[in-house]
Amino acid sequence: MKALLSTAPGGPETLSLADAPDPVAAPGQLLVAVKACAINYPDVLIIEDKYQFKPPRPFAPGGEISGVVEAVGEGVEVFKVGDRVIAVCGSGGLAEKVAIPATSAYALPANRGFDEGAALLLTYATSIHALIDRARIKEGETLLVLGAAGGVGLAAVELGVAFGAKVIGAVSSEEKAEAVRAAGAADVVVYGRGPFDKDPSKALAEQFKAAVGPGGADVIYDGVGGDYCEPALRSIAWEGRYLVVGFPAGIPRLPLNLTLLKSCDVCGVFWGAFAARDPSANAANVARLFRLWQDGRIAPNVTETFAFADGGKAIAKMAARGAIGKLVVRVSG
């Protein structure tokens, strides 16, 4: 089979399309012929050896796929050859075939395409875990979403609206703001590109405070990090919940005096570990996502597709923080 392989640590330019051995379906696994692979920020990190998990090289990045079951391993009864599935696989998705645990796969509804299916699980499952399990969001609360036009950000906006929150998005351009408004946000803050010194940081904090209102943000969903963290934290409500989701702008230094003054919680969000530790709770969240998807209350926003050979370009665009919604690589027709 063909695979887009990482043979040494580095950026997307180090990836090469090459022949690789065909995987096989071991007991409990499915062999999936990959149709589409969504690109996420972990793909940027994993090829640079900066992610929590470091697969042995050579490996193909790509942690979120859709495709067709080509073979079924011993003991698998839920799926059969020919079934259309979606799955989060961690890595290996930028290849013509991948072997995955059958327990990680979900049936792709007949009325949904492979591009959209590949773009659902990682971002929406992360965001529903963040908002429901970690933030315990309630109807009528105010949710501030940083990086709101990215994959997890738009998912958080849509889910926040579905759960009855007043959602304020924060993005780096007016083009991104349009996508966030279309997803249902009540208001959008357009911020500059960091890093910020003291005065711009203070000005951004005032922007956030004005947007969320005098009561502050009950929940802040931070998928950006960097110098955006402190200004956002200054806008949090009393006993608010600050969700730590990702750091494309860098790992921030959190001023803990602010958490004391607002009596707020800082909540880490590590969906992959949650799904592994509590698969039944994760399955319940995913079932809820499928219902919301079926009802049209959420919908993955695939804004650009790439040819298989151009998968590195998709990762490069993600690394440059230029993506709106989801980027998808079409591995096969």
Protein Blocks (a to p, Z undefined) as FASTA:
>chain_A
ZZdddfbgcdfklpccdddddddddehiacdddfbdcddfklmmmmnopafbdcddddde
hjbdcdddfbdcehiakbcehiacdddehiajlcfbdcddfklpccddfkbcfklmmmmm
mmmmmmmmmmmmmnopaehiacddehklbmklmmmmmmmmmnopacddddfbfklmmmmm
mnopabdcddddddddfklmmmmmmmmmmmnojnopfbacdfkgpmllmmmmmmpcehia
cddfbjfnopadddfklmmmnopacddddfklmmmmmmmlmmmmmmmmmmmmmnopaccd
dfbdcdfklmmmmmmmmmnopaghjadddfbZZ
